[in-house]
Amino acid sequence: MKKLIEIGNGYVKQADWTDFALVKLCLCAMGIMIGCAIPARKRKCVAAGALAVFSATYLPLLFRLVKVLLRRDGELPPA
């Protein structure tokens, strides 16, 4: 397991934003495929879990982005 973490850290050091965008698109597609395979009677429960995970991960990322934007010489980029 430690070796896998080292490999992951090495990848992250060499990756740029496009690599992360591709990873996100790949994971989104995988999630959609898994979602299509879930029986209709269990979809509400799975959707609630997915919403909880999304909220728990998206909000901290959004707050970090806002902090980075505010730190840039105190100016926000043009809209």
Summary of the structure (lengths in Angstrom):
residues: 79
radius of gyration: 17.3
end to end distance: 43.3
largest distance: 51.7
contacts: 135
relative contact order: 0.05
helix: 84%
strand: 0%
